[in-house]
Amino acid sequence: MPTRRWRDLSERNRRLIVLGSVVEGLLKIAALADLRRRPAVQIRGSKWVWATVVVLVNSVGGAPLAYFLFGRRQPDRSTLSPG
């Protein structure tokens, strides 16, 4: 089976690959920024484990989305300051 090269792909497929890569990158940046600013008590699990998974797993956005959906705890409303 011959290997497909970038130049063999249609223009549409090339654009979809680039768009997917950009979305993946933006999700990873957002997840890492949130991990950095969020206190450890508001994270389910270890911050360094989440950071490692977000950075190393190529998941078409799955790892950052998993962090946003399952890795964060909601802050306790009683400890939040008003305003």
C-alpha positions, 0 to 999 in steps of 0.5 A: 500500500503506497504512503499518502503524502501531504501533496496527495491530499485534497485541498479540503483535507489539508484545511481540515487537518490544519483546522483540527491542529489549531483547535487541538493547540488552543484547547491545550493552551486553555487547559494548561492556563487553567491548570496553572491558575486554579488552586490544587484543591479545585482539581480532581487528581494531581495537577502534574498528571493532568498537565502531562496528559493534556500535553502528551496525548494527541486526542483531537481535543479529547484530553483537554476536554476531559480536563474541563469536564471531569478534572475541575471541581466547582469552587465552594460557594461559601468561600467565594468573596462577594462581588 
